[in-house]
């Protein structure tokens, strides 16, 4: 089975066959695989203490109730509105500059990591084929390290030798996002009209020249659409970085939560929803049939806003070449090498298992919630006013759920749950339900409508139609998307340490607070290994679905 079409894909540039056709069916998952998944989820739930330990916080119900009531009357004082506006500008500036750098680096990395650039011909010598294969593997492997570490961890590392400067927040987003973008761009390049590239090479053009002139122009729309998708993700990352000291909306949210100022909190949350809606709307326009006309305007707008963001943040680029920075970096390396986990490698293995359980439980929760929201949010041709109203409400709910970052969900859940793995897993589960719900809704909209129409004509209701005509066709792609998000959940597990979720995130925060750099390096290495293993398992499972 081919990988499911990504949320930024327009379908027109991802293959030589042109626009993506509607899927008419998918094989049913094997029963043994389903039983294995249930067993793994049960292991994760039991290991996280569910059913064995008290999890409810009886005294927090009224606080949570007050929080939701405050949604009806957020604080709208002029002073707070000015503060919120300034915080939004800072958050957008971090996200935009990080995305611009990630896109530029991702474009270069995507070209270097593409199979097209390293391809061989039957006439090449065996030694040349081996060198090209090794070069491609080394390039792809080099991208795995920065994208396997969460941006919050990059922020912690970079501040150690760059100091407290806005440059840290920008680079913390740009480095991992650049590696992720390069991987996606390489895949887009490899699946786009390779015949043109081969024809130019045969005509005497160099491989890089043929790629730049023969392939990249065909992918501009998809590359731009993905850059806006990455900007959407960068906004949430900027909020998380703000909560750990970068400033912006994240910092203001953290202060409001600590003060239990619910009205202030809701003002900030509404501002995030508005920002997310604007970015989501523009990204959707780029993916639409008229998106090609919006690409130049989008690029020009991004350039202008990037310049404005640089003025707002005023990052000190001189720190990158300052001899003091090199001295601090060298001292950091000396103190971090060799890595030394606080509880030994055996203890670190147990923390890695706890992180794995946390991620499995989070994806299980999101995989249950997301289809419900997706079926409601999917646009149905010829739907009546009530159905359209329900769909609009569901799409708004999905936007709100995914705009609020996992640490914020974790703090909310602490009102009713005791600190531990469960609130961390649920926070990641709710957040990923918003992301998966959006993707699942697009899958449902892309399905062949004939089976559903036949059931509706026979008098079946909406629930029966979804269960018997839509879900069987969409289940395989649902599972593939959930496996993709499992890889992301491993990285995101480090940012729910605020609720004492345990695992590698808790150890990392403890070692960071005690300035134990050897311990921090050990935890980061464990996270990298775990990310690679989950990546391999996820890829294997996705292939098995086909």
C-alpha positions in Angstrom: 0.0 0.0 0.0 1.2 3.5 -0.8 1.5 6.0 2.1 -1.7 7.9 2.7 -1.9 11.3 1.1 -0.6 13.9 3.6 -2.8 16.7 4.7 -0.8 19.2 2.7 -1.1 17.2 -0.5 -2.9 18.7 -3.4 -2.9 15.4 -5.3 -1.8 17.1 -8.5 1.9 17.1 -7.9 2.4 13.9 -6.0 2.4 11.5 -8.9 2.6 11.4 -12.7 -0.9 10.3 -12.9 -2.3 13.7 -12.0 -5.0 14.3 -9.3 -5.6 11.7 -6.8 -8.6 9.5 -7.5 -11.2 8.5 -5.0 -10.4 5.4 -3.1 -12.9 2.6 -3.6 -11.9 0.2 -0.9 -9.2 -1.1 1.4 -8.3 -4.5 2.8 -9.5 -5.4 6.2 -6.9 -5.5 8.9 -5.9 -9.1 9.9 -7.6 -10.4 13.0 -4.2 -11.3 14.6 -3.0 -7.8 14.1 -6.1 -6.4 15.7 -5.7 -8.7 18.7 -2.0 -7.7 19.0 -3.0 -4.0 19.1 -5.6 -4.6 21.8 -3.0 -6.5 23.8 -0.4 -3.7 23.5 -3.0 -1.1 24.5 -4.0 -3.2 27.5 -0.3 -3.4 28.5 0.0 0.3 28.2 -3.1 1.0 30.3 -2.1 -1.4 33.0 1.5 -0.3 33.1 0.3 3.3 33.4 -1.6 2.4 36.6 -5.1 2.5 35.1 -7.3 0.3 37.2 -4.6 -0.3 39.8 -4.0 3.2 41.3 -6.3 6.1 42.2 -6.3 8.6 39.4 -9.1 11.1 40.3 -8.6 14.4 42.1 -11.9 14.8 44.0 -11.2 18.4 44.9 -10.7 19.6 41.4 -14.2 19.3 39.9 -15.4 22.6 40.9 -12.2 24.3 39.6 -12.7 22.7 36.2 -16.4 23.8 36.2 -15.3 27.3 36.9 -12.9 27.1 34.1 -15.5 26.1 31.5 -18.0 28.7 32.8 -15.3 31.4 32.3 -15.4 30.6 28.6 -18.6 32.5 28.4 -17.1 35.7 29.8 -13.4 36.0 29.0 -11.5 39.1 30.3 -11.7 41.9 27.7 -9.9 44.7 29.5 -7.9 47.0 27.2 -4.7 46.2 29.1 -5.1 42.4 28.6 -6.1 42.8 25.0 -2.9 44.8 24.4 -0.9 42.2 26.3 -2.5 39.4 24.3 -1.9 41.2 21.0 1.8 41.7 21.8 2.1 38.0 22.9 0.5 36.8 19.7 2.9 38.9 17.6 5.8 37.4 19.5 4.5 33.8 19.0 3.8 34.4 15.3 7.2 35.9 14.9 8.9 32.8 16.5 6.8 30.4 14.4 7.3 32.3 11.1 11.1 32.8 11.4 11.5 29.2 12.4 9.3 28.0 9.5 11.2 30.2 7.0 14.5 28.8 8.1 13.1 25.3 8.2 11.6 25.6 4.7 14.9 26.9 3.3 16.9 24.2 5.0 14.3 21.6 4.1 14.5 22.5 0.4 18.2 22.1 0.3 18.0 18.9 2.5 15.1 17.6 0.4 17.1 17.9 -2.8 20.2 16.3 -1.2 18.2 13.5 0.4 16.1 12.6 -2.7 16.5 9.3 -4.5 16.4 11.2 -7.8 19.7 13.0 -7.0 21.5 9.7 -6.0 19.9 7.5 -8.7 22.0 5.3 -10.9 21.7 3.8 -14.3 22.4 0.3 -15.6 25.5 1.6 -17.2 27.1 2.8 -14.0 30.0 0.9 -12.5 29.2 -1.2 -9.4 31.5 0.9 -7.3 29.7 4.1 -8.3 26.3 2.4 -7.5 27.6 1.5 -4.0 28.9 5.1 -3.4 25.6 6.6 -4.5 23.6 4.2 -2.3 25.9 5.0 0.7 25.6 8.7 0.1 21.8 8.5 0.0 21.7 6.4 3.2 24.0 8.8 5.0 22.0 11.8 4.0 18.7 10.3 5.1 20.3 9.1 8.3 21.7 12.6 9.1 18.1 13.9 8.9 16.9 11.4 11.5 18.9 12.9 14.4 17.5 16.5 14.5 13.9 15.4 13.7 14.0 12.8 16.4 14.5 15.4 19.2 11.6 17.6 20.2 11.9 21.3 19.8 11.6 21.9 23.5 14.7 19.7 24.0 16.5 21.7 21.3 15.6 24.8 23.2 17.1 23.5 26.4 20.3 22.5 24.6 20.7 25.7 22.6 20.1 28.0 25.6 23.1 26.3 27.3 25.6 28.0 24.9 23.6 30.7 23.1 22.1 32.2 26.2 18.7 33.6 26.6 18.2 35.2 23.2 15.2 35.0 20.8 17.6 33.2 18.4 17.3 30.2 20.7 13.5 29.9 20.1 13.8 30.4 16.4 16.5 27.8 16.0 14.7 25.3 18.3 11.9 25.3 15.8 14.0 25.6 12.7 16.4 22.7 13.4 13.9 19.8 13.9 11.3 21.2 11.5 14.0 21.7 8.9 14.9 18.0 9.1 11.2 17.0 9.0 10.6 19.3 6.0 13.6 17.9 4.2 12.3 14.3 4.6 8.9 15.3 3.2 10.3 17.4 0.4 12.5 14.5 -0.6 9.5 12.2 -0.8 7.6 14.8 -2.9 10.5 15.1 -5.3 10.9 11.4 -5.6 7.2 10.9 -6.5 7.0 13.7 -9.0 7.5 13.1 -12.7 10.9 11.4 -12.6 10.6 10.9 -16.4 11.4 14.6 -16.9 14.5 14.3 -14.8 15.7 11.2 -16.6 15.1 12.9 -20.0 17.2 16.0 -19.0 20.0 13.8 -17.7 19.9 11.8 -20.9 20.2 15.1 -22.8 23.4 15.9 -21.0 22.2 18.0 -18.0 23.8 17.4 -14.6 21.7 15.5 -12.1 21.3 18.6 -9.8 20.5 20.8 -12.8 17.9 18.4 -14.1 16.3 18.1 -10.6 16.1 21.9 -10.2 14.7 22.6 -13.6 12.9 19.4 -14.4 11.3 18.4 -11.1 11.1 21.3 -8.6 8.8 23.5 -10.8 6.3 20.7 -10.8 6.2 20.5 -7.0 6.1 24.2 -6.1 2.4 24.1 -5.1 2.9 21.1 -2.8 6.1 22.5 -1.3 4.4 25.8 -0.5 1.3 24.1 0.9 3.5 21.9 3.2 5.4 25.0 4.3 2.0 26.5 5.5 1.2 23.2 7.2 4.5 23.3 9.0 3.8 26.9 10.0 0.6 25.7 11.6 2.6 23.2 13.6 5.2 25.9 14.4 2.6 28.0 16.1 1.8 25.3 18.6 5.6 24.7 19.1 6.1 28.4 19.7 3.4 28.2 22.5 5.2 25.2 24.1 8.5 27.1 23.9 6.8 30.1 25.4 5.7 28.0 28.4 9.3 27.2 29.2 10.6 30.7 28.9 10.6 32.0 25.3 7.8 34.4 25.9 4.6 35.1 23.8 1.3 33.4 24.4 2.8 30.4 26.0 4.3 32.5 28.8 1.1 34.4 29.4 -0.9 31.1 29.5 1.5 29.6 32.0 1.1 32.7 34.3 -2.7 32.6 33.9 -2.9 29.0 34.8 -0.6 29.4 37.9 -2.9 32.2 39.1 -6.1 30.2 38.3 -7.2 33.3 36.3 -9.7 31.5 34.1 -11.1 34.6 32.3 -7.6 35.6 31.3 -6.8 32.1 30.2 -9.8 32.0 27.9 -8.9 35.3 26.3 -5.5 33.8 25.4 -7.0 30.6 24.2 -9.5 32.4 22.0 -6.6 34.4 20.5 -4.8 31.1 19.7 -8.0 29.7 18.0 -8.2 32.8 15.8 -4.6 32.5 14.8 -5.0 28.8 14.1 -8.2 29.4 12.0 -6.4 32.0 9.8 -3.5 29.8 9.1 -5.7 26.7 8.6 -7.9 28.7 6.2 -5.0 29.9 4.1 -3.5 26.5 4.0 -6.8 25.0 2.8 -6.9 27.6 0.1 -3.5 26.5 -1.1 -4.6 22.9 -1.3 -7.7 23.8 -3.3 -8.0 23.8 -7.0 -7.3 27.5 -7.1 -4.2 27.1 -5.0 -1.7 27.6 -7.8 -2.7 31.2 -8.1 -2.1 31.8 -4.4 1.5 30.5 -4.3 3.2 33.8 -5.4 1.1 35.9 -3.1 1.7 33.4 -0.2 5.5 33.6 -0.8 5.5 37.4 -0.9 3.4 37.6 2.2 5.7 35.2 4.0 8.8 37.2 3.0 7.2 40.5 4.3 6.1 39.0 7.6 9.5 37.3 8.1 11.2 40.7 7.8 8.7 42.1 10.3 9.3 39.2 12.6 13.0 39.7 12.5 12.5 43.3 13.6 10.1 42.3 16.4 12.4 39.6 17.9 15.7 41.2 16.9 17.7 37.9 17.4 21.4 38.4 18.0 23.0 36.6 15.0 26.4 37.6 16.3 26.1 34.9 19.0 26.6 32.2 16.3 30.1 33.5 15.5 31.0 34.8 19.0 34.1 33.0 20.4 32.3 32.8 23.7 29.6 30.6 22.1 32.2 28.2 20.9 33.8 28.1 24.3 30.5 27.4 26.0 29.6 24.7 23.4 33.0 23.0 24.0 32.4 23.1 27.8 28.9 21.6 27.3 30.3 18.8 25.2 33.0 18.0 27.8 30.5 17.9 30.6 28.0 15.8 28.6 30.4 13.1 27.2 30.3 10.3 28.0 26.5 10.1 28.7 25.6 9.0 32.2 22.0 8.2 33.0 21.2 8.9 36.7 19.7 5.5 37.4 22.0 3.5 35.1 21.1 2.3 31.7 18.8 -0.4 33.1 16.7 2.3 34.8 16.7 4.4 31.7 15.3 1.4 29.8 12.4 1.3 32.3 11.8 5.0 31.7 11.8 4.4 27.9 9.2 1.6 28.4 7.1 4.1 30.4 7.4 6.6 27.5 6.3 3.9 25.1 3.3 3.0 27.2 2.4 6.7 27.4 2.5 7.1 23.6 0.5 3.9 22.9 -2.2 5.0 25.4 -2.3 8.5 23.8 -2.8 7.2 20.3 -5.4 4.7 21.5 -7.4 7.5 23.0 -7.1 9.7 19.9 -8.0 6.8 17.6 -11.3 6.4 19.5 -12.2 10.1 19.6 -11.0 11.2 16.1 -13.4 9.0 14.0 -16.4 10.4 15.9 -15.4 14.0 15.2 -14.3 13.1 11.7 -17.6 11.7 10.5 -19.4 14.7 11.9 -16.9 17.2 10.4 -16.7 15.6 6.9 -18.4 17.7 4.2 -21.2 15.7 2.6 -22.5 16.7 -0.9 -26.1 17.9 -0.8 -26.3 17.9 3.0 -29.2 19.8 4.6 -28.9 22.8 6.8 -28.8 20.7 10.0 -26.0 18.5 8.7 -24.0 21.5 7.5 -24.4 23.2 11.0 -23.2 20.0 12.7 -20.3 19.8 10.3 -19.3 23.4 11.0 -19.5 22.8 14.7 -17.4 19.7 14.5 -14.7 21.4 12.4 -14.6 24.2 14.9 -14.2 21.7 17.7 -11.3 20.0 15.8 -9.6 23.3 15.3 -9.9 24.2 19.0 -8.6 20.8 20.1 -5.5 20.8 17.9 -4.7 24.5 18.5 -4.4 24.0 22.2 -1.0 22.4 22.8 -0.5 19.2 24.9 1.0 21.0 28.0 -2.2 23.2 28.2 -4.4 20.1 28.0 -2.2 18.5 30.6 -2.7 21.4 33.0 -6.5 21.3 32.4 -6.6 17.6 33.2 -4.8 18.2 36.4 -7.9 19.8 37.7 -9.6 16.4 37.9 -6.8 13.9 37.7 -3.9 13.2 40.0 -0.4 13.7 38.6 0.9 10.7 36.8 1.0 8.9 33.4 -2.8 9.1 32.8 -3.2 12.9 32.5 -0.1 13.0 30.3 -1.5 10.3 28.0 -4.9 11.9 27.9 -3.4 15.3 27.1 -1.5 13.8 24.1 -4.6 11.8 23.2 -6.9 14.8 23.1 -4.5 16.9 21.1 -3.8 14.1 18.6 -7.6 13.5 18.3 -7.8 17.1 16.8 -5.0 16.4 14.3 -6.3 12.9 13.4 -9.9 14.1 13.2 -9.0 16.6 10.6 -7.1 14.0 8.6 -9.8 11.4 9.0 -12.4 13.9 7.8 -10.4 14.4 4.6 -10.3 10.6 4.1 -14.0 10.3 4.5 -14.6 13.2 2.0 -12.3 11.4 -0.5 -14.1 8.1 -0.4 -16.3 6.7 -3.2 -19.8 7.8 -2.2 -21.7 5.0 -4.1 -21.9 2.5 -1.2 -23.1 5.2 1.2 -25.6 6.5 -1.3 -27.0 3.1 -1.8 -27.6 2.6 1.9 -29.2 6.0 2.3 -31.5 5.2 -0.6 -32.5 2.0 1.2 -33.5 4.0 4.2 -30.4 3.6 6.4 -29.7 6.3 8.9 -26.5 8.3 9.3 -24.9 6.1 11.9 -25.7 2.9 10.1 -24.3 4.4 6.8 -21.1 5.4 8.5 -20.6 2.0 10.2 -21.4 -0.2 7.2 -20.5 1.9 4.1 -17.8 4.4 5.1 -15.8 2.9 8.0 -14.8 -0.3 6.2 -13.5 1.7 3.3 -11.6 4.2 5.5 -10.3 1.9 8.2 -6.9 1.2 6.6 -6.1 4.8 6.0 -7.3 5.7 9.5 -4.9 3.1 10.9 -2.0 4.4 8.7 -2.5 8.0 9.9 -2.7 6.8 13.5 0.6 5.1 13.1 2.1 8.3 11.7 0.9 10.2 14.8 2.4 7.5 17.1 5.8 8.5 15.8 5.0 12.2 16.7 3.6 11.2 20.1 6.9 9.7 21.1 8.6 13.1 20.6 5.7 15.1 22.2 5.8 12.9 25.3 8.7 15.1 26.7 6.4 18.2 26.9 3.8 16.7 29.3 6.3 16.4 32.1 4.5 19.3 33.8 2.0 16.7 35.1 4.5 14.2 36.4 3.7 11.8 33.5 6.9 9.9 34.1 9.1 8.3 31.5 12.0 10.0 29.7 10.3 13.4 29.8 10.3 13.4 33.7 14.0 12.3 33.8 15.0 14.9 31.2 13.4 17.7 33.2 15.0 16.4 36.4 18.5 16.3 34.8 18.0 19.7 33.2 17.0 21.3 36.5 20.1 19.8 38.2 22.4 20.8 35.3 23.5 17.2 34.8 24.5 17.4 31.2 25.7 13.8 31.0 22.3 12.7 32.2 20.6 15.0 29.7 22.6 13.5 26.8 21.8 10.0 28.0 18.1 10.7 28.0 18.3 12.4 24.6 20.0 9.4 23.1 17.4 7.1 24.6 14.7 9.3 23.0 16.4 9.1 19.7 16.7 5.3 19.8 13.1 5.0 20.9 12.0 7.3 18.1 13.9 5.2 15.5 12.4 1.9 16.8 8.8 3.3 16.7 9.5 4.7 13.2 10.6 1.3 12.0 7.6 -0.5 13.7 5.2 2.1 12.3 6.6 1.7 8.8 6.4 -2.1 9.1 2.8 -1.9 10.3 1.8 0.5 7.5 3.2 -1.9 4.9 1.3 -4.8 6.5 -1.9 -2.9 6.2 -1.5 -3.1 2.4 
